[in-house]
């Protein structure tokens, strides 16, 4: 489903080159629930933005659902994001001017879907996350957990092949975090492929498999116990 | 088209949306009326005037001794005719657009007593022999005056000539006898004066508008008089346009030497016309300036608000891009949003424009604005809106999707 080989991402200024990802490799199979962990600045978010085609990469190869995405233009990348990827962000990233229904509808409109199908998918997604009764509410009228559920409904409504979650419980209290995580587990059990970036060990433990990133590279913690002991000593990557 | 969510979003920003809608509405109302007024003024400036405007000079002699007017006028006419390049010369009481109005009223009914609604106000041009050639009048029907008709014309105390022939303009003929030929018909002024129409000429403007509309601006009557009246002091000197300025200088010079005690002034007809329409031209330019300012203020208002919204919604744009919006989607979003705002503005603006026109009609004698000014105004505002929003919308479309993952 998601395969990166020798992938690198370099941020260049006039005086310095900074590697956010270096010779990075990952292979996520269809239906897997993978947690990507690492300390702050290790390159987790960079990995997620590249995986979600929000950013381009500098070198290496990235196959998404069997498609080499390196040569795709902006429109093609937008189409893949819209049809194959669902995003769940730490800050929910709902559009404050739109109500719950319209927020969930946003990606479906960009797909050019007919109104009747959109309506059906929106209601299905909202029922799936338990917020069908809040369709007319605005994000500001919802709790953090409810907002994240709306974001999950938005991600699910388009029936994506891949769900990318960036610290999905990072802005939630423990109880809300637990319910959101249970929802993600339910979604995974129904067959979705989920890649979740987190620095929360408890959250990572709920995934099928963990991938650790340190200094922009995938690391096997069993072979690198020093990182396990003191994650804060693991470089200063942006 | 994402109209409903855009409306939903605009409802969340009522104050700036309302302000820009009002700005567009005001611009629409002002533009429609201002452009209409500019059109009217340009129409005035370009009003046809069927005389040789490029070849005529007017030399005005004031201070001629009335007791010797006959001799002085004859001498002056002969002197002017002798200037090389002069094609024709005549004496008139006034000339078109000179602001020196000689107005009278005529009726077709000899039984009409006093000046009432049956009288039609008209400019009275008294001309001496050769006046048709000096002015370069275009005969449409009938004939110009015979020599005996000129000789029979002298002015009484009412400044109406004693002759009985008249040449009138087409607009005046149509006004007096609509649908019928004016030739042979008689114009009456009370039971004292009557003039038979012997010729009809293409429209010649009056000395001034005299409060009438564009059509009545060409209501003129030419009456023949003998060259004996000191009340007539405008010498019409016609030459080829290339000779005009030289002929005018020579005319002023020679008449000044002949009559040192008189005040002799001269102007080309082009100068007279330019002077007459100077205020009209200034008003037209001022209205153009008003239009330009309104367009600029509206455009900058839209650019400013759109730029502010793009900056304010940068993260929102990133989110939209992240969930699949292409650059084209973002561009169209802002264009559609502007179109909706502009549509509200022009809908209100057309009502305002119509109301403003009614007000101006009632209080400032403005004509009714044709209906098509409203959709043209609306289309203009839509185009201004789309043009103005293009820059901010393009900037918005260049917001990268990765912005969605950033906290600021």
Contacts between the chains, C-beta under 8 A, distances in Angstrom:
chain1	res1	chain2	res2	distance
A	45	B	405	6.2
A	48	B	405	7.3
A	49	B	402	5.1
A	49	B	405	5.5
A	52	B	322	7.1
A	53	B	401	7.8
A	54	B	321	7.9
A	54	B	322	5.8
A	54	B	400	7.4
A	54	B	401	4.5
A	54	B	402	4.2
A	54	B	404	6.8
A	54	B	405	6.4
A	55	B	400	7.5
A	55	B	402	4.7
A	74	B	326	7.0
A	74	B	327	6.3
A	75	B	326	5.0
A	75	B	327	7.6
A	75	B	328	7.6
A	78	B	321	7.0
A	78	B	324	5.5
A	78	B	325	6.5
A	78	B	326	4.4
A	78	B	327	7.9
A	78	B	329	7.9
A	78	B	401	7.7
A	79	B	324	7.1
A	79	B	326	7.7
A	81	B	322	6.5
A	81	B	323	6.8
A	81	B	324	5.0
A	81	B	401	7.1
A	82	B	323	6.6
A	82	B	324	2.4
A	82	B	325	7.9
A	83	B	324	7.3
A	87	B	322	5.6
A	87	B	323	6.6
A	87	B	404	7.4
A	89	B	404	6.7
A	89	B	405	6.7
A	91	B	407	6.8
A	93	B	315	7.7
A	93	B	319	4.7
A	93	B	322	7.4
A	93	B	404	5.6
A	94	B	319	7.9
A	95	B	9	7.9
A	95	B	316	5.3
A	95	B	319	6.3
A	95	B	320	7.6
A	96	B	12	7.6
A	96	B	316	7.7
A	97	B	8	6.7
A	97	B	9	3.9
A	97	B	12	4.4
A	97	B	13	7.6
A	97	B	316	7.6
A	98	B	5	5.8
A	98	B	8	6.0
A	98	B	9	6.6
A	99	B	8	7.1
A	102	B	4	7.8
A	102	B	5	4.9
A	102	B	8	6.1
A	105	B	5	7.3
A	106	B	5	7.7
A	106	B	319	8.0
A	106	B	320	6.4
A	106	B	323	5.7
A	106	B	325	8.0
A	107	B	323	4.0
A	107	B	324	4.9
A	109	B	2	5.9
A	109	B	5	7.6
A	110	B	320	7.7
A	110	B	323	7.0
A	110	B	324	4.3
A	110	B	325	5.1
A	110	B	326	7.5
A	110	B	329	5.7
A	111	B	324	6.7
A	154	B	323	6.9
A	158	B	324	7.8
A	166	B	405	6.4
